[in-house]
Amino acid sequence: MTVVPPADIVAGEYKIVALVKSDQAEGEDEYRVVVKEQSYVAILGLLVMAGVAAGLWYMFRKYGRR
């Protein structure tokens, strides 16, 4: 069984129920699936902070403390 979540799904925990029927038997099972979200916000925030720190360092080196 392959489960492909839609592109606009919210990260979270979902329950999938699989029902299998044949001529002689019937079975049902529940699965818990965790959908995770890939986030680059933390990395972007660190890059912005490093850029600000580098800019301040450059300004202090060039103009000094006045």
N, C-alpha and C positions, 0 to 999 in steps of 0.2 A: 504494500500500500504506500503510495506517495501522496503527501499532503503539501500543497503549495499555497501559502497564504497570499491574499491579494496585496497589491502594492500599497494601498491606503489603510492597512490594518494598524491599529494602535497596539503598542507593545503591552504585553500582559500574559495572563495565563488562561488558556482555553481548554474546554473539554470536548473531545471528539468521541462520538459513539459509532462503533462499527457493528453493523448487523449483517450476518451472513446466513443465507437460507439455501437449503438444498432439498432434494426430494425426501430425504430421510431424517434430516436434523436441522436444527436452527440454533444459532449462537449469537450472543451479543457481548461486546466488551467495550469498556470505556478507557480512553487514553487521555492523559493530561499533557498538553503541549505548551511549552513556554516560548513566546515570540519575543525576541530581544531586538532592541533598536540600536543601530550603530550611530554613535554620536561623536562628532569631531569638535564639539563646543569647548571641551576642556583644553584640547590642543590649541585651538584658535585663541582662547583666552591667555594661555601661556605665551604664545607668540606675540600677542598685543602687549602684554606686560614687558616682555623682553625688548620689544621695539621702543616702548616708552622709556625704559631704563637706559637703553643705548642712546636715545636722543638726549636725555638729560645729561648723561656722561659726556657726550659730544659738546653740548652747550657749555657745561662747566669747564671743559678743557679749552674751548675756543675763547670764551669771554671771561672766565673766572667768576668769582663771587663778588658781585657789586652791590 
